[in-house]
Amino acid sequence: MFKFFKITCDQATTICDKSQYGEASVYEKMQLNWHLLVCKICALYSKQNKKMSEIFNLKNGHCNKNNACLSTKDKEALKEQLNNFN
Amino acid sequence: MTQPASNILSPDKWVDNYADYLFNYAIARVNNANVAKDLVQETFFAGLKSAKNFEGKSTERTWLISILKRKIIDYYRKINSKKGQAEVRVNFYDSGDNEGSWIEERVPQSWNNEAEKNIENEELRIQLDKCIDKLPEKYAMVFRMKTIQQFETEDICKELNISPSNLWVIIHRARTQLRSCMEKNWFNK
């Protein structure tokens, strides 16, 4: 019966990435978990993938906190253009 | 019934009130100050043009952000069509004997210092940015849309005209490349 679950490392890691976004189906997760039992390399990939997601989320938070601002000069130019438009 | 003050448009104050906010929003998504500036400008123009369609159902700021979102998606779409459609090869690995299995140089290594490397770290972010910049433009774009901006899969597929399985293959390739880039330059440095 296990042949239903049999997938390649390529498929396994793709499902693993998908599950990082919470979008893997139940069937895919079963395939993945079965694969992780028998493949140590993908198990390591899977473990490190969680770490990578943490790092990406960090970047995500950073982007939202980042306070880049337009210079006063840019703003004046913008205002002028908007006035001309009216 | 009178509308709350925030639901009335006052274009004279747009630049002072919202320019920085919109600029920040844009720069986090396009990663380029000049492009972000242009997008903010286009947003204001589009806002002026369609001011008469504003129904006061949302605040001025929400309304401007929704215009900006549209502009950002248009921008993505423009790069996408410029470089040809997102290229996809379903199999990540070379075909032949190795099909679907790990190729030696791609096998993940254990990370020596995973625990010690403090992840709240400016250096880490810089390294990550470098790695993202090394990705092919297509991959970087899809990866940013999905991971950093957290768009819905469906929306990205619609905007870029690709199928969900194409999207996951691109994400998979982007993440695999980022993983090995970070492994080389960060974890096992």
Interface residues (C-beta under 8 A of the other chain):
Chain A: T8 C9 D10 Q11 T13 T14 D17 K18 Q20 Y21 E23 I41 L44 Y45 Q48 N49 K51 M52 E54 I55 F56 L58 K59 N60 H62 C63 N64 N66 N67 A68 C69 L70 D74 K75 L78 K79 Q81 L82 F85 N86
Chain B: P11 W14 V15 D16 A19 D20 F23 N24 I27 A28 R29 A33 K37 V40 Q41 F44 F45 L48 N91 F92 Y93 E99 G100 S101 W102 V107 P108 S110 W111 E114 I119 E120 L124 R125 L128 D129 K146 T147 I148 Q150 T153 W168 V169 I171 H172 R175 T176 L178 R179 M182
